[in-house]
Amino acid sequence: MLDRSTPPPADPLDAIGLIIFDCDGVLIDSEPIASSTLAESMRAMGIAITDQQAHEKYTGNAIRIIRAMIEQEYSVDGEPLFALWHDKLFPAFAERLAPMPGMLEVVSRLDRPKCVASNSAMDRLERSLGHLELWAQFVPHVFSADAVSRPKPAPDLMFYCAEQFGVDPASCVMIDDSPHGIEAAVAAGMLCIGFVDPTDPRPGRTNLLMAVGALTVAHGADELPAALALANRTLAERLVKHAARS
């Protein structure tokens, strides 16, 4: 857990080669909308599920994984279900979607290369993040699991991001609210900052993210500068130790 007394960084984050942001639940407050519209669509197809159950079961997974999970568990055809979901989801995004509080201010002040790495399809990213001012902070460096063969928790998308910027994965820092994202970053040899929305009703999120390898956990955008400063110091210390061994 991040020490709230830690001051924001006074120096540039010069040891960090690339800052990678997850999208849903980190940059944008999309997950409650996605979960509620998915649950609504599943109920319309005769599946008994609550919004909270859908949120807990499916959040953080790539769309193709969610579809496979639902088809296997409920023996339904995912095609009409997901068509119905998207008919509900994208209008809801257009009407209700907002950035995570304070995130635009934090992102706009960063002086390091940055990108988005999301398990969402590119079409969904364009129709969610693409509606917000945050999009301009990242485009064209908005990367979807569509670009790789395996979504998070596999490290493929993390390696892809590092390759696009020509940086060593070991110099990258990932910010993610999902265990899948943390696991992907760790598998790629990256540092990872867990992110928890302070209004998230799910218990134990901090411990869960720390357990799968997060360096620290930021609770809301206000804690991200201090978390990034910690990551920068950690990377700088590793560089010093590596140089001493050489």
N, C-alpha and C positions, 0 to 999 in steps of 0.2 A: 504494500500500500504506500502511495506517495506521501511523503512528509509535507503537509500543507505549509509548514514554516519555511520551506526551501524557497529562496527568492528566484524570480525569473532570471534567465541567463543575461549577463551583462556583455558577454563577448560573442562573436559570431560562432555558429555551430560548425567550426571549421574541420572537425574530424569526421563529420557525416557527409558521405558522398551522395546520398539520395534519401529523401523522406517519402515513404510510400503510405498512402492513406487508403484504407478500406472506405467504401462509400456509405452503404446503408447502415445506419446506426452510429456512424462516426461523423461523416460530413453532413448527412441529411437525416431528418427524423422521419424516415420512411417505413420502418419496420412495423410499428403498430398499424399503419394503414394497410400494408401488405398482408399482415396476418389476419386482420379483420375481414378484408375483402376475400381472401382465400377461404377462410372459414365460412363466410356467407355463401360462397360459390359451392363449397363442398356440401353444405346443408341443403342447398337447392338441388343437388344431385342425390340426396337421400342419405348422406353420411352424417352421423351424429358427432359433432365436434364443436367445442367452444372456441372463441377467439383466443383465449389464453392457451388452450391446448395446441392450437395451430402455431402460436407464437413460440412456444417451448419446443415443439417438435421440428419445425421447418426453418426457423430463422438461421441465417448464415450459410445455408446450402445453395449450391447452384440450382438453377431452374430445372435442368435435366435430372438432377439428383432428387429434387422434391417430387417431380413427376413420377420417377421410378419408385420412390418410397410409397406414394399414394396408390399407384397402380398395383403394387405388390401387396400392400396391407389391406386394401379395400376391394381389390379385383374389379376395378372400374377402368373405363377407357379414358385416358388422360386428355385426349384431343378436345372433346367438347367441354370438359371441365376447365381446362386451361384457357380455352377460348372465352368461356364465360368469365373466368377470373380476370383476364386482361380487359374485357369489356367493362368491368367494374373498377379495376385497379388504376388505369391511366386517367380516366376522368377524376377519380379521387385524388390522384397526385396533382393534377392541374388545379384542383380546387383547394386542397388542404396542405400540400407539401410545403415544408419550411426547412431551412438549414438548422443544424444543431445550434443552440444558443451560443453566441460568441465565436463560432467556428470561422466565419468569414474574416473576422478581425485577426485571429491567430494565423490563419493561412496567408493572408495578404502581407503579413509582416515577416514571413520567413525569407531568409536570404540564401537558402540552399535549393538545389534542384529538387523537384517534387513531382509526384504523379499519383494517379488513382489506380488501384488494383482491386477489382471487384469480381465476385462470383456471379454477379448479375449479367444477363445478356446485354450486348451493346445497345440494342434497341431500347431496353428498359433504362439504361443509363442516360441515353439521349432524351428520354421522355420523363425522367425524374430530375437528376442533377442538371440536365440540359435546360431546364426551366428556370434555374436559379443563377444568381450572380457568381456563385462559386465555380460554375463551369468555366468561366473565362480565366480563372486562376490556374487551371490545369490543361485545358485543351491546347495542343492535340495529344497530350500525354494522359489520356484516359483509357485504361486497358481493362478488358473484360476477359473472363474465363473462356470466351469464344475463341481467343487467340491461341489457346494451348489445348493439349489433348486431355489434361487432367486438371480439374479445378482444385482450389484449396479444400482439404488440408495437404494435398500434394504441393511440392515446392515449385512446380513448373511456372506458374504465373510470377512468382517472386524472381526466378532466374530471368524470365522474359523482361521484366521491368529493368533489372540491372543491365541486361544486354542492350536495351534501347538507349541507355545513357552511357554505356561504355564504362561502368564502374564495377568495382569488386563487390560481390554480394556481402562480403564481411564488413563493408563500410556503410551498409544500408540499414535504415531503421523503419520498421513497419508499425503502423498504428491500426489496431483492429479491436473490435468489440466481441469477436467470436473465437472460441477455442480453435476452430478450423484455421483461422487466419494466423493465430499465434503458432500453431503447429507447423503451418507452411513456412513461416518466417524462420523458425528454429531449424527446420529441415534444410533450409537454404543457407544456413550459417549467418543469418541476420539477427540483429537485436530487435526485440519487439516490445512496444508499449501497449498494454491493454487499455481499453477505453470503456468506461461505464457511464451511461447516461444517468445522472443523479435521480431522474424520475422513473427509471426502469423498475418495474414491480417484481422482477424475478430475484429471488434471494440468492446470496452466495456468489454473485458474479465476480467480485474481486478475487476471492479465494480460487474460483474456478480458473480464471485467466492466469493467475500466478502459478497454479499447479501445473499448467501445461507449458510454462516457460517464459512468461512475460517478465521483463526486467523490472517493471513497475507498472502501476495502474493509475491512469488519470481519470478523475471523476469530473467529467465535463471539460469543456474547452479551456476554462480558466487554469486548469492544472497542467495543460499540455506544455507550455513553455518550460516549466521546471522539469517536467519529465524528459523533454528533449535535451535540456542541459545535462541531466544525469546520463542520458544515453551518449551524449557527446564526450563527457568526461570518461565514461567507460571505454569508449572506442579509443580515445587519446591514450589512456593507460595501457590498453592492449598494444598500441603502436610502439610505445616506449619499451614495453617488455619484449616485443618482437625484435626491436632494434638491438636491445641489450644481448639477446641470444644469438644474433647474427655475427 
